[in-house]
Amino acid sequence: MLETLGYILLGLFMLFVPGFLLTLVFFPKPGSLDFWERVAVSLGLGVMVLIYIGVVLARPEWKMLRFAPFTGAVLILCGFFAVAAYLRKGYAVVAIYGRRVMQVIHKPKPPAPPPTQPPAQPAEEQPKPAQEKKTEGEGSV
């Protein structure tokens, strides 16, 4: 079960990551592709890269089309693409996507409403102090 899950995750990694790194090389500016366009182009380029690696490793005189050489070739090619993307400053896209993901994960709590205070009464309607009430009451008797 775990072995099958590992192969699935490795396959998804090998299908997406080389293409994504190539999109960072070909389209380094953040506004050149939106998120879903970048995902679609990444998948297409990833399939293309895997096919070319398979064609090269399947040459009859090499006979290297096996799991380990294929995975190693993909990882080495991903390293070259990562260096090229770094040199073309394509990692600004990754930083933007990382910030957006962190905003989704750590949603800010809504601010607490300010404490409500009773409305201030006008000066005419304010109750008189207790001492003034006594003096008024004594004078009217």
Chimera marker file (.cmm) of the C-alpha trace (Angstrom):
<marker_set name="trace">
<marker id="1" x="0.000" y="0.000" z="0.000" r="1" g="1" b="0" radius="0.5"/>
<marker id="2" x="2.713" y="2.500" z="0.994" r="1" g="1" b="0" radius="0.5"/>
<marker id="3" x="4.830" y="1.463" z="-1.971" r="1" g="1" b="0" radius="0.5"/>
<marker id="4" x="1.955" y="2.190" z="-4.349" r="1" g="1" b="0" radius="0.5"/>
<marker id="5" x="1.309" y="5.537" z="-2.695" r="1" g="1" b="0" radius="0.5"/>
<marker id="6" x="5.011" y="6.371" z="-2.998" r="1" g="1" b="0" radius="0.5"/>
<marker id="7" x="4.992" y="5.599" z="-6.715" r="1" g="1" b="0" radius="0.5"/>
<marker id="8" x="1.901" y="7.761" z="-7.229" r="1" g="1" b="0" radius="0.5"/>
<marker id="9" x="3.423" y="10.716" z="-5.366" r="1" g="1" b="0" radius="0.5"/>
<marker id="10" x="6.737" y="10.328" z="-7.186" r="1" g="1" b="0" radius="0.5"/>
<marker id="11" x="4.911" y="10.148" z="-10.504" r="1" g="1" b="0" radius="0.5"/>
<marker id="12" x="2.968" y="13.332" z="-9.760" r="1" g="1" b="0" radius="0.5"/>
<marker id="13" x="6.197" y="15.030" z="-8.690" r="1" g="1" b="0" radius="0.5"/>
<marker id="14" x="7.974" y="13.946" z="-11.859" r="1" g="1" b="0" radius="0.5"/>
<marker id="15" x="5.031" y="14.979" z="-13.996" r="1" g="1" b="0" radius="0.5"/>
<marker id="16" x="4.572" y="18.466" z="-12.552" r="1" g="1" b="0" radius="0.5"/>
<marker id="17" x="7.878" y="19.789" z="-11.159" r="1" g="1" b="0" radius="0.5"/>
<marker id="18" x="10.061" y="19.758" z="-14.318" r="1" g="1" b="0" radius="0.5"/>
<marker id="19" x="7.319" y="21.544" z="-16.236" r="1" g="1" b="0" radius="0.5"/>
<marker id="20" x="6.784" y="24.078" z="-13.458" r="1" g="1" b="0" radius="0.5"/>
<marker id="21" x="10.497" y="24.841" z="-13.340" r="1" g="1" b="0" radius="0.5"/>
<marker id="22" x="10.484" y="25.276" z="-17.111" r="1" g="1" b="0" radius="0.5"/>
<marker id="23" x="7.594" y="27.737" z="-16.860" r="1" g="1" b="0" radius="0.5"/>
<marker id="24" x="9.709" y="29.705" z="-14.390" r="1" g="1" b="0" radius="0.5"/>
<marker id="25" x="12.483" y="29.745" z="-16.998" r="1" g="1" b="0" radius="0.5"/>
<marker id="26" x="10.260" y="30.632" z="-19.968" r="1" g="1" b="0" radius="0.5"/>
<marker id="27" x="7.835" y="32.973" z="-18.158" r="1" g="1" b="0" radius="0.5"/>
<marker id="28" x="9.745" y="34.490" z="-15.204" r="1" g="1" b="0" radius="0.5"/>
<marker id="29" x="7.515" y="37.533" z="-14.674" r="1" g="1" b="0" radius="0.5"/>
<marker id="30" x="4.634" y="37.111" z="-12.204" r="1" g="1" b="0" radius="0.5"/>
<marker id="31" x="2.048" y="38.645" z="-14.546" r="1" g="1" b="0" radius="0.5"/>
<marker id="32" x="2.937" y="36.614" z="-17.642" r="1" g="1" b="0" radius="0.5"/>
<marker id="33" x="0.728" y="33.628" z="-16.713" r="1" g="1" b="0" radius="0.5"/>
<marker id="34" x="-2.017" y="33.362" z="-14.149" r="1" g="1" b="0" radius="0.5"/>
<marker id="35" x="-2.098" y="30.413" z="-11.746" r="1" g="1" b="0" radius="0.5"/>
<marker id="36" x="-4.261" y="28.020" z="-13.770" r="1" g="1" b="0" radius="0.5"/>
<marker id="37" x="-2.466" y="28.781" z="-17.030" r="1" g="1" b="0" radius="0.5"/>
<marker id="38" x="0.839" y="28.073" z="-15.279" r="1" g="1" b="0" radius="0.5"/>
<marker id="39" x="-0.503" y="24.745" z="-13.961" r="1" g="1" b="0" radius="0.5"/>
<marker id="40" x="-1.715" y="23.683" z="-17.418" r="1" g="1" b="0" radius="0.5"/>
<marker id="41" x="1.532" y="24.692" z="-19.135" r="1" g="1" b="0" radius="0.5"/>
<marker id="42" x="3.511" y="22.962" z="-16.359" r="1" g="1" b="0" radius="0.5"/>
<marker id="43" x="1.711" y="19.684" z="-16.931" r="1" g="1" b="0" radius="0.5"/>
<marker id="44" x="2.212" y="19.886" z="-20.692" r="1" g="1" b="0" radius="0.5"/>
<marker id="45" x="5.888" y="20.751" z="-20.416" r="1" g="1" b="0" radius="0.5"/>
<marker id="46" x="6.366" y="18.078" z="-17.748" r="1" g="1" b="0" radius="0.5"/>
<marker id="47" x="4.972" y="15.395" z="-20.065" r="1" g="1" b="0" radius="0.5"/>
<marker id="48" x="7.210" y="16.675" z="-22.860" r="1" g="1" b="0" radius="0.5"/>
<marker id="49" x="10.319" y="16.530" z="-20.643" r="1" g="1" b="0" radius="0.5"/>
<marker id="50" x="9.509" y="12.989" z="-19.473" r="1" g="1" b="0" radius="0.5"/>
<marker id="51" x="8.991" y="11.808" z="-23.047" r="1" g="1" b="0" radius="0.5"/>
<marker id="52" x="12.331" y="13.238" z="-24.162" r="1" g="1" b="0" radius="0.5"/>
<marker id="53" x="14.142" y="11.704" z="-21.211" r="1" g="1" b="0" radius="0.5"/>
<marker id="54" x="12.522" y="8.359" z="-22.013" r="1" g="1" b="0" radius="0.5"/>
<marker id="55" x="13.553" y="8.588" z="-25.679" r="1" g="1" b="0" radius="0.5"/>
<marker id="56" x="17.153" y="9.390" z="-24.773" r="1" g="1" b="0" radius="0.5"/>
<marker id="57" x="17.437" y="6.647" z="-22.150" r="1" g="1" b="0" radius="0.5"/>
<marker id="58" x="15.772" y="4.036" z="-24.372" r="1" g="1" b="0" radius="0.5"/>
<marker id="59" x="18.534" y="4.061" z="-26.966" r="1" g="1" b="0" radius="0.5"/>
<marker id="60" x="19.394" y="0.464" z="-27.801" r="1" g="1" b="0" radius="0.5"/>
<marker id="61" x="23.103" y="0.856" z="-27.112" r="1" g="1" b="0" radius="0.5"/>
<marker id="62" x="22.494" y="2.365" z="-23.653" r="1" g="1" b="0" radius="0.5"/>
<marker id="63" x="19.651" y="0.148" z="-22.374" r="1" g="1" b="0" radius="0.5"/>
<marker id="64" x="19.133" y="2.495" z="-19.415" r="1" g="1" b="0" radius="0.5"/>
<marker id="65" x="15.362" y="2.863" z="-19.452" r="1" g="1" b="0" radius="0.5"/>
<marker id="66" x="14.887" y="1.644" z="-15.878" r="1" g="1" b="0" radius="0.5"/>
<marker id="67" x="13.481" y="3.253" z="-12.758" r="1" g="1" b="0" radius="0.5"/>
<marker id="68" x="16.680" y="4.491" z="-11.112" r="1" g="1" b="0" radius="0.5"/>
<marker id="69" x="18.348" y="6.061" z="-14.184" r="1" g="1" b="0" radius="0.5"/>
<marker id="70" x="15.063" y="7.631" z="-15.272" r="1" g="1" b="0" radius="0.5"/>
<marker id="71" x="14.406" y="9.162" z="-11.839" r="1" g="1" b="0" radius="0.5"/>
<marker id="72" x="18.007" y="10.342" z="-11.583" r="1" g="1" b="0" radius="0.5"/>
<marker id="73" x="17.845" y="11.977" z="-15.001" r="1" g="1" b="0" radius="0.5"/>
<marker id="74" x="14.633" y="13.789" z="-14.042" r="1" g="1" b="0" radius="0.5"/>
<marker id="75" x="16.170" y="15.051" z="-10.798" r="1" g="1" b="0" radius="0.5"/>
<marker id="76" x="19.352" y="16.221" z="-12.535" r="1" g="1" b="0" radius="0.5"/>
<marker id="77" x="17.318" y="18.015" z="-15.190" r="1" g="1" b="0" radius="0.5"/>
<marker id="78" x="15.179" y="19.615" z="-12.460" r="1" g="1" b="0" radius="0.5"/>
<marker id="79" x="18.395" y="20.890" z="-10.871" r="1" g="1" b="0" radius="0.5"/>
<marker id="80" x="19.449" y="22.510" z="-14.156" r="1" g="1" b="0" radius="0.5"/>
<marker id="81" x="16.003" y="24.049" z="-14.602" r="1" g="1" b="0" radius="0.5"/>
<marker id="82" x="16.062" y="25.370" z="-11.025" r="1" g="1" b="0" radius="0.5"/>
<marker id="83" x="19.415" y="27.072" z="-11.585" r="1" g="1" b="0" radius="0.5"/>
<marker id="84" x="18.187" y="28.585" z="-14.859" r="1" g="1" b="0" radius="0.5"/>
<marker id="85" x="14.992" y="29.808" z="-13.165" r="1" g="1" b="0" radius="0.5"/>
<marker id="86" x="17.057" y="31.377" z="-10.386" r="1" g="1" b="0" radius="0.5"/>
<marker id="87" x="19.276" y="33.157" z="-12.896" r="1" g="1" b="0" radius="0.5"/>
<marker id="88" x="16.220" y="34.470" z="-14.767" r="1" g="1" b="0" radius="0.5"/>
<marker id="89" x="14.689" y="35.609" z="-11.436" r="1" g="1" b="0" radius="0.5"/>
<marker id="90" x="11.637" y="33.413" z="-11.880" r="1" g="1" b="0" radius="0.5"/>
<marker id="91" x="11.370" y="32.670" z="-8.176" r="1" g="1" b="0" radius="0.5"/>
<marker id="92" x="9.371" y="35.856" z="-7.620" r="1" g="1" b="0" radius="0.5"/>
<marker id="93" x="6.403" y="33.810" z="-8.879" r="1" g="1" b="0" radius="0.5"/>
<marker id="94" x="7.074" y="31.142" z="-6.262" r="1" g="1" b="0" radius="0.5"/>
<marker id="95" x="7.267" y="33.797" z="-3.536" r="1" g="1" b="0" radius="0.5"/>
<marker id="96" x="3.907" y="35.253" z="-4.599" r="1" g="1" b="0" radius="0.5"/>
<marker id="97" x="2.266" y="31.824" z="-4.646" r="1" g="1" b="0" radius="0.5"/>
<marker id="98" x="3.800" y="31.027" z="-1.252" r="1" g="1" b="0" radius="0.5"/>
<marker id="99" x="2.384" y="34.224" z="0.265" r="1" g="1" b="0" radius="0.5"/>
<marker id="100" x="-1.067" y="33.459" z="-1.129" r="1" g="1" b="0" radius="0.5"/>
<marker id="101" x="-0.986" y="29.945" z="0.280" r="1" g="1" b="0" radius="0.5"/>
<marker id="102" x="0.066" y="31.258" z="3.688" r="1" g="1" b="0" radius="0.5"/>
<marker id="103" x="-2.778" y="33.779" z="3.601" r="1" g="1" b="0" radius="0.5"/>
<marker id="104" x="-5.231" y="30.965" z="2.992" r="1" g="1" b="0" radius="0.5"/>
<marker id="105" x="-3.737" y="28.808" z="5.736" r="1" g="1" b="0" radius="0.5"/>
<marker id="106" x="-3.479" y="31.595" z="8.297" r="1" g="1" b="0" radius="0.5"/>
<marker id="107" x="-6.663" y="33.518" z="7.767" r="1" g="1" b="0" radius="0.5"/>
<marker id="108" x="-6.618" y="36.608" z="9.952" r="1" g="1" b="0" radius="0.5"/>
<marker id="109" x="-9.311" y="36.766" z="12.592" r="1" g="1" b="0" radius="0.5"/>
<marker id="110" x="-11.815" y="39.552" z="12.075" r="1" g="1" b="0" radius="0.5"/>
<marker id="111" x="-11.133" y="42.511" z="14.327" r="1" g="1" b="0" radius="0.5"/>
<marker id="112" x="-13.143" y="42.626" z="17.535" r="1" g="1" b="0" radius="0.5"/>
<marker id="113" x="-15.899" y="45.237" z="17.502" r="1" g="1" b="0" radius="0.5"/>
<marker id="114" x="-15.108" y="48.301" z="19.576" r="1" g="1" b="0" radius="0.5"/>
<marker id="115" x="-16.660" y="48.331" z="23.038" r="1" g="1" b="0" radius="0.5"/>
<marker id="116" x="-19.979" y="50.116" z="23.030" r="1" g="1" b="0" radius="0.5"/>
<marker id="117" x="-20.365" y="53.076" z="25.373" r="1" g="1" b="0" radius="0.5"/>
<marker id="118" x="-23.697" y="54.637" z="26.289" r="1" g="1" b="0" radius="0.5"/>
<marker id="119" x="-24.327" y="57.828" z="24.360" r="1" g="1" b="0" radius="0.5"/>
<marker id="120" x="-23.342" y="60.984" z="26.184" r="1" g="1" b="0" radius="0.5"/>
<marker id="121" x="-26.327" y="62.926" z="27.540" r="1" g="1" b="0" radius="0.5"/>
<marker id="122" x="-26.598" y="66.603" z="26.732" r="1" g="1" b="0" radius="0.5"/>
<marker id="123" x="-25.662" y="69.012" z="29.530" r="1" g="1" b="0" radius="0.5"/>
<marker id="124" x="-29.281" y="70.118" z="30.067" r="1" g="1" b="0" radius="0.5"/>
<marker id="125" x="-30.603" y="66.622" z="30.660" r="1" g="1" b="0" radius="0.5"/>
<marker id="126" x="-27.812" y="65.395" z="32.904" r="1" g="1" b="0" radius="0.5"/>
<marker id="127" x="-29.009" y="64.535" z="36.417" r="1" g="1" b="0" radius="0.5"/>
<marker id="128" x="-28.107" y="67.083" z="39.041" r="1" g="1" b="0" radius="0.5"/>
<marker id="129" x="-25.723" y="66.155" z="41.819" r="1" g="1" b="0" radius="0.5"/>
<marker id="130" x="-27.311" y="64.918" z="45.063" r="1" g="1" b="0" radius="0.5"/>
<marker id="131" x="-26.386" y="68.030" z="47.050" r="1" g="1" b="0" radius="0.5"/>
<marker id="132" x="-28.155" y="70.376" z="44.653" r="1" g="1" b="0" radius="0.5"/>
<marker id="133" x="-31.359" y="68.339" z="44.855" r="1" g="1" b="0" radius="0.5"/>
<marker id="134" x="-31.421" y="68.677" z="48.678" r="1" g="1" b="0" radius="0.5"/>
<marker id="135" x="-31.017" y="72.416" z="48.576" r="1" g="1" b="0" radius="0.5"/>
<marker id="136" x="-33.760" y="72.832" z="46.028" r="1" g="1" b="0" radius="0.5"/>
<marker id="137" x="-36.116" y="70.657" z="48.050" r="1" g="1" b="0" radius="0.5"/>
<marker id="138" x="-35.448" y="72.615" z="51.304" r="1" g="1" b="0" radius="0.5"/>
<marker id="139" x="-36.039" y="75.970" z="49.706" r="1" g="1" b="0" radius="0.5"/>
<marker id="140" x="-39.464" y="75.072" z="48.354" r="1" g="1" b="0" radius="0.5"/>
<marker id="141" x="-40.937" y="74.092" z="51.718" r="1" g="1" b="0" radius="0.5"/>
<link id1="1" id2="2" r="1" g="1" b="0" radius="0.2"/>
<link id1="2" id2="3" r="1" g="1" b="0" radius="0.2"/>
<link id1="3" id2="4" r="1" g="1" b="0" radius="0.2"/>
<link id1="4" id2="5" r="1" g="1" b="0" radius="0.2"/>
<link id1="5" id2="6" r="1" g="1" b="0" radius="0.2"/>
<link id1="6" id2="7" r="1" g="1" b="0" radius="0.2"/>
<link id1="7" id2="8" r="1" g="1" b="0" radius="0.2"/>
<link id1="8" id2="9" r="1" g="1" b="0" radius="0.2"/>
<link id1="9" id2="10" r="1" g="1" b="0" radius="0.2"/>
<link id1="10" id2="11" r="1" g="1" b="0" radius="0.2"/>
<link id1="11" id2="12" r="1" g="1" b="0" radius="0.2"/>
<link id1="12" id2="13" r="1" g="1" b="0" radius="0.2"/>
<link id1="13" id2="14" r="1" g="1" b="0" radius="0.2"/>
<link id1="14" id2="15" r="1" g="1" b="0" radius="0.2"/>
<link id1="15" id2="16" r="1" g="1" b="0" radius="0.2"/>
<link id1="16" id2="17" r="1" g="1" b="0" radius="0.2"/>
<link id1="17" id2="18" r="1" g="1" b="0" radius="0.2"/>
<link id1="18" id2="19" r="1" g="1" b="0" radius="0.2"/>
<link id1="19" id2="20" r="1" g="1" b="0" radius="0.2"/>
<link id1="20" id2="21" r="1" g="1" b="0" radius="0.2"/>
<link id1="21" id2="22" r="1" g="1" b="0" radius="0.2"/>
<link id1="22" id2="23" r="1" g="1" b="0" radius="0.2"/>
<link id1="23" id2="24" r="1" g="1" b="0" radius="0.2"/>
<link id1="24" id2="25" r="1" g="1" b="0" radius="0.2"/>
<link id1="25" id2="26" r="1" g="1" b="0" radius="0.2"/>
<link id1="26" id2="27" r="1" g="1" b="0" radius="0.2"/>
<link id1="27" id2="28" r="1" g="1" b="0" radius="0.2"/>
<link id1="28" id2="29" r="1" g="1" b="0" radius="0.2"/>
<link id1="29" id2="30" r="1" g="1" b="0" radius="0.2"/>
<link id1="30" id2="31" r="1" g="1" b="0" radius="0.2"/>
<link id1="31" id2="32" r="1" g="1" b="0" radius="0.2"/>
<link id1="32" id2="33" r="1" g="1" b="0" radius="0.2"/>
<link id1="33" id2="34" r="1" g="1" b="0" radius="0.2"/>
<link id1="34" id2="35" r="1" g="1" b="0" radius="0.2"/>
<link id1="35" id2="36" r="1" g="1" b="0" radius="0.2"/>
<link id1="36" id2="37" r="1" g="1" b="0" radius="0.2"/>
<link id1="37" id2="38" r="1" g="1" b="0" radius="0.2"/>
<link id1="38" id2="39" r="1" g="1" b="0" radius="0.2"/>
<link id1="39" id2="40" r="1" g="1" b="0" radius="0.2"/>
<link id1="40" id2="41" r="1" g="1" b="0" radius="0.2"/>
<link id1="41" id2="42" r="1" g="1" b="0" radius="0.2"/>
<link id1="42" id2="43" r="1" g="1" b="0" radius="0.2"/>
<link id1="43" id2="44" r="1" g="1" b="0" radius="0.2"/>
<link id1="44" id2="45" r="1" g="1" b="0" radius="0.2"/>
<link id1="45" id2="46" r="1" g="1" b="0" radius="0.2"/>
<link id1="46" id2="47" r="1" g="1" b="0" radius="0.2"/>
<link id1="47" id2="48" r="1" g="1" b="0" radius="0.2"/>
<link id1="48" id2="49" r="1" g="1" b="0" radius="0.2"/>
<link id1="49" id2="50" r="1" g="1" b="0" radius="0.2"/>
<link id1="50" id2="51" r="1" g="1" b="0" radius="0.2"/>
<link id1="51" id2="52" r="1" g="1" b="0" radius="0.2"/>
<link id1="52" id2="53" r="1" g="1" b="0" radius="0.2"/>
<link id1="53" id2="54" r="1" g="1" b="0" radius="0.2"/>
<link id1="54" id2="55" r="1" g="1" b="0" radius="0.2"/>
<link id1="55" id2="56" r="1" g="1" b="0" radius="0.2"/>
<link id1="56" id2="57" r="1" g="1" b="0" radius="0.2"/>
<link id1="57" id2="58" r="1" g="1" b="0" radius="0.2"/>
<link id1="58" id2="59" r="1" g="1" b="0" radius="0.2"/>
<link id1="59" id2="60" r="1" g="1" b="0" radius="0.2"/>
<link id1="60" id2="61" r="1" g="1" b="0" radius="0.2"/>
<link id1="61" id2="62" r="1" g="1" b="0" radius="0.2"/>
<link id1="62" id2="63" r="1" g="1" b="0" radius="0.2"/>
<link id1="63" id2="64" r="1" g="1" b="0" radius="0.2"/>
<link id1="64" id2="65" r="1" g="1" b="0" radius="0.2"/>
<link id1="65" id2="66" r="1" g="1" b="0" radius="0.2"/>
<link id1="66" id2="67" r="1" g="1" b="0" radius="0.2"/>
<link id1="67" id2="68" r="1" g="1" b="0" radius="0.2"/>
<link id1="68" id2="69" r="1" g="1" b="0" radius="0.2"/>
<link id1="69" id2="70" r="1" g="1" b="0" radius="0.2"/>
<link id1="70" id2="71" r="1" g="1" b="0" radius="0.2"/>
<link id1="71" id2="72" r="1" g="1" b="0" radius="0.2"/>
<link id1="72" id2="73" r="1" g="1" b="0" radius="0.2"/>
<link id1="73" id2="74" r="1" g="1" b="0" radius="0.2"/>
<link id1="74" id2="75" r="1" g="1" b="0" radius="0.2"/>
<link id1="75" id2="76" r="1" g="1" b="0" radius="0.2"/>
<link id1="76" id2="77" r="1" g="1" b="0" radius="0.2"/>
<link id1="77" id2="78" r="1" g="1" b="0" radius="0.2"/>
<link id1="78" id2="79" r="1" g="1" b="0" radius="0.2"/>
<link id1="79" id2="80" r="1" g="1" b="0" radius="0.2"/>
<link id1="80" id2="81" r="1" g="1" b="0" radius="0.2"/>
<link id1="81" id2="82" r="1" g="1" b="0" radius="0.2"/>
<link id1="82" id2="83" r="1" g="1" b="0" radius="0.2"/>
<link id1="83" id2="84" r="1" g="1" b="0" radius="0.2"/>
<link id1="84" id2="85" r="1" g="1" b="0" radius="0.2"/>
<link id1="85" id2="86" r="1" g="1" b="0" radius="0.2"/>
<link id1="86" id2="87" r="1" g="1" b="0" radius="0.2"/>
<link id1="87" id2="88" r="1" g="1" b="0" radius="0.2"/>
<link id1="88" id2="89" r="1" g="1" b="0" radius="0.2"/>
<link id1="89" id2="90" r="1" g="1" b="0" radius="0.2"/>
<link id1="90" id2="91" r="1" g="1" b="0" radius="0.2"/>
<link id1="91" id2="92" r="1" g="1" b="0" radius="0.2"/>
<link id1="92" id2="93" r="1" g="1" b="0" radius="0.2"/>
<link id1="93" id2="94" r="1" g="1" b="0" radius="0.2"/>
<link id1="94" id2="95" r="1" g="1" b="0" radius="0.2"/>
<link id1="95" id2="96" r="1" g="1" b="0" radius="0.2"/>
<link id1="96" id2="97" r="1" g="1" b="0" radius="0.2"/>
<link id1="97" id2="98" r="1" g="1" b="0" radius="0.2"/>
<link id1="98" id2="99" r="1" g="1" b="0" radius="0.2"/>
<link id1="99" id2="100" r="1" g="1" b="0" radius="0.2"/>
<link id1="100" id2="101" r="1" g="1" b="0" radius="0.2"/>
<link id1="101" id2="102" r="1" g="1" b="0" radius="0.2"/>
<link id1="102" id2="103" r="1" g="1" b="0" radius="0.2"/>
<link id1="103" id2="104" r="1" g="1" b="0" radius="0.2"/>
<link id1="104" id2="105" r="1" g="1" b="0" radius="0.2"/>
<link id1="105" id2="106" r="1" g="1" b="0" radius="0.2"/>
<link id1="106" id2="107" r="1" g="1" b="0" radius="0.2"/>
<link id1="107" id2="108" r="1" g="1" b="0" radius="0.2"/>
<link id1="108" id2="109" r="1" g="1" b="0" radius="0.2"/>
<link id1="109" id2="110" r="1" g="1" b="0" radius="0.2"/>
<link id1="110" id2="111" r="1" g="1" b="0" radius="0.2"/>
<link id1="111" id2="112" r="1" g="1" b="0" radius="0.2"/>
<link id1="112" id2="113" r="1" g="1" b="0" radius="0.2"/>
<link id1="113" id2="114" r="1" g="1" b="0" radius="0.2"/>
<link id1="114" id2="115" r="1" g="1" b="0" radius="0.2"/>
<link id1="115" id2="116" r="1" g="1" b="0" radius="0.2"/>
<link id1="116" id2="117" r="1" g="1" b="0" radius="0.2"/>
<link id1="117" id2="118" r="1" g="1" b="0" radius="0.2"/>
<link id1="118" id2="119" r="1" g="1" b="0" radius="0.2"/>
<link id1="119" id2="120" r="1" g="1" b="0" radius="0.2"/>
<link id1="120" id2="121" r="1" g="1" b="0" radius="0.2"/>
<link id1="121" id2="122" r="1" g="1" b="0" radius="0.2"/>
<link id1="122" id2="123" r="1" g="1" b="0" radius="0.2"/>
<link id1="123" id2="124" r="1" g="1" b="0" radius="0.2"/>
<link id1="124" id2="125" r="1" g="1" b="0" radius="0.2"/>
<link id1="125" id2="126" r="1" g="1" b="0" radius="0.2"/>
<link id1="126" id2="127" r="1" g="1" b="0" radius="0.2"/>
<link id1="127" id2="128" r="1" g="1" b="0" radius="0.2"/>
<link id1="128" id2="129" r="1" g="1" b="0" radius="0.2"/>
<link id1="129" id2="130" r="1" g="1" b="0" radius="0.2"/>
<link id1="130" id2="131" r="1" g="1" b="0" radius="0.2"/>
<link id1="131" id2="132" r="1" g="1" b="0" radius="0.2"/>
<link id1="132" id2="133" r="1" g="1" b="0" radius="0.2"/>
<link id1="133" id2="134" r="1" g="1" b="0" radius="0.2"/>
<link id1="134" id2="135" r="1" g="1" b="0" radius="0.2"/>
<link id1="135" id2="136" r="1" g="1" b="0" radius="0.2"/>
<link id1="136" id2="137" r="1" g="1" b="0" radius="0.2"/>
<link id1="137" id2="138" r="1" g="1" b="0" radius="0.2"/>
<link id1="138" id2="139" r="1" g="1" b="0" radius="0.2"/>
<link id1="139" id2="140" r="1" g="1" b="0" radius="0.2"/>
<link id1="140" id2="141" r="1" g="1" b="0" radius="0.2"/>
</marker_set>
